[in-house]
Structure formats: structure tokens, C-alpha cells
Amino acid sequence: MMIIFALASSLYAQETDPAKVVTAMADALSAGDIEATMALFTDDAIFSDYIGKEQIRLFMEDLIANNFKIQIEILEVLGDIVVTRSKTWHAETRQLDIAPLEYIEIYPIQDGKIKGFASIATDETVAKIKDALAPK
């Protein structure tokens, strides 16, 4: 069983097609595989306030601990930039009955790894969150 896990993790790390790198990351993250997920990030990757692979690892571990799932649709590949429409599920958004949330996400890819990503909530997602958090 460990051999299969090791082979699957190495396959994630070997991909260089930008769209396939992002898809592999989403699959690994949804499967709760932190090692395969992190193998797809550069050491100096950036996401919001998380700078570097170790800080991003903490963020990803928290997502996995909260039963995070992501489903992506590749909208466009512009050289080494991948643009997706993503749907996400998280323990908190399930509790609030607002999952899935939708985002437009941008992933720059460098040497077959994710250099960072930006996530922009859709108007519908913002409305769902505001409504769920509004005083009742």
C-alpha cells in the first residue's frame, strides 16, 4: 500500500502541463493528501498572507482538517497562468448551509509547480456569506 501511495505522490510532482498541475493539486487536496498537495507548490509560493511553502502547508492542513473539497473547471490557460472557476466545500460552509462557494482563481505555474494563487469570490458567493452571517 505504501508503494502505491509513494507512486501516486511522485506522479503529482512530475506533471508540468499548467492545467494538469492545478488539477492534480485540487485532486490531492480533496483527497486529504497533504504531501501530494505540497509537492505541487514552489518553496516560495504565495497565497494571500501565507508566504512560503511552510505557511501554505499550515493553511492546507487546516483545510484538510475541516473536510475541505474543491472542484475546479479550467477556464483558460495563458502560457503558465491557469484561470479556474472553483467550487469549494468546507465544514463551516456546510454547517451554514451555503456550500458550495464559487471562486475565480488564478494560478501562476513555474517549472511544473504552483508559484501562488489568487482567489476571487463570485458575487453569488459574497451574497451567500453575507446572508448567512447577517443577524437574524
Secondary structure in CASP SS format (residue, H / E / C, confidence):
PFRMAT SS
TARGET T0000
AUTHOR 0000-0000-0000
METHOD secondary structure of the structure
MODEL  1
M C 1.00
M H 1.00
I H 1.00
I H 1.00
F H 1.00
A H 1.00
L H 1.00
A H 1.00
S H 1.00
S H 1.00
L H 1.00
Y H 1.00
A H 1.00
Q H 1.00
E C 1.00
T C 1.00
D C 1.00
P H 1.00
A H 1.00
K H 1.00
V H 1.00
V H 1.00
T H 1.00
A H 1.00
M H 1.00
A H 1.00
D H 1.00
A H 1.00
L H 1.00
S H 1.00
A C 1.00
G C 1.00
D C 1.00
I H 1.00
E H 1.00
A H 1.00
T H 1.00
M H 1.00
A C 1.00
L C 1.00
F E 1.00
T E 1.00
D E 1.00
D E 1.00
A E 1.00
I E 1.00
F E 1.00
S C 1.00
D C 1.00
Y E 1.00
I E 1.00
G C 1.00
K H 1.00
E H 1.00
Q H 1.00
I H 1.00
R H 1.00
L H 1.00
F H 1.00
M H 1.00
E H 1.00
D H 1.00
L H 1.00
I H 1.00
A H 1.00
N C 1.00
N C 1.00
F C 1.00
K E 1.00
I E 1.00
Q E 1.00
I E 1.00
E E 1.00
I E 1.00
L E 1.00
E E 1.00
V E 1.00
L E 1.00
G C 1.00
D C 1.00
I E 1.00
V E 1.00
V E 1.00
T E 1.00
R E 1.00
S E 1.00
K E 1.00
T E 1.00
W E 1.00
H C 1.00
A H 1.00
E H 1.00
T H 1.00
R H 1.00
Q H 1.00
L C 1.00
D C 1.00
I C 1.00
A C 1.00
P C 1.00
L E 1.00
E E 1.00
Y E 1.00
I E 1.00
E E 1.00
I E 1.00
Y E 1.00
P E 1.00
I E 1.00
Q E 1.00
D C 1.00
G C 1.00
K E 1.00
I E 1.00
K E 1.00
G E 1.00
F C 1.00
A E 1.00
S E 1.00
I E 1.00
A E 1.00
T C 1.00
D H 1.00
E H 1.00
T H 1.00
V H 1.00
A H 1.00
K H 1.00
I H 1.00
K H 1.00
D H 1.00
A H 1.00
L H 1.00
A C 1.00
P C 1.00
K C 1.00
END
